[in-house]
């Protein structure tokens, strides 16, 4: 009986430890957005496209020691919206995004780049805050 209780206690402790490790790993692996890529150094344009007279770009640069990408709009008129979409699994469907109103600022938040080809970015001009990027209003995926 004593031996059975010890085994049960060890298994319970091991299971609890595995749950904690799994939860911590998942939270720690989620890369953070950089709120203001104007603080990033060596910014370059990866891809751009003219949409309705506006230049929409995917930019990248070094933000706090890592490479990040973000969206930017130029030649905007009034409160146009720039949207930056992030694909994390290679299906070229947005898994996350950042949208900003030009006039307040003409660029989005920044997301970490990756050497994994599954991760990709695109930027687009949208007319509503719930608008999404399409083949007609966006850059190519980068």
Buried (B, 14 or more C-beta within 10 A) or exposed (E): EEEEEEEEEEEEEEEEEEEEEEEEEEEEEEBEBBEEBEEBEEBEEBBBBEBEEBBBBBBBBEBEEEBBBBBBBBBBEEEBBBBBBBBBEEEEEBEEBBBBBBEEBBBBBBBBBEEEEEBBBBBBBBEEEEBBBEEEBBBEBB
